[in-house]
Amino acid sequence: MTNRNLTQEAETCPVQGLLKLLSGKWKPEIFRLAAKAPLRFSGLLRQIQGSNRQTLSLALRELEETGLLNKIIIKQKPLHIEYHLTEKGRSLVPVFLQLESLL
């Protein structure tokens, strides 16, 4: 078997796909917090020690792009944005909790 075939097989592994979705700085922590309640950006900055605006923005955008989070603009004064788990994201919560329980 060539290296190319091994790479193709590894990319089709569902577990590897899940780990890729949640890999990256702050993504697992954001996902864990989103599983408990809707998130606001300023709240995340306070809750995640050592985070900064740039890395949080990037992680949130990537979680949105992968379909795990929805960004909802609340048009009340003051205007604010909340992030909620999508149906896809909610379906991964039991898997995520199972992984947490192994540690």
Secondary structure, DSSP 4 states (H G I P E B T S, - for coil): --HHHHHHHHHT-HHHHHHHHH-STTHHHHHHHHHHS-B-HHHHHHHSTT--HHHHHHHHHHHHHTTSEEEEEE-SSSPEEEEEE-HHHHHHHHHHHHHHHT-
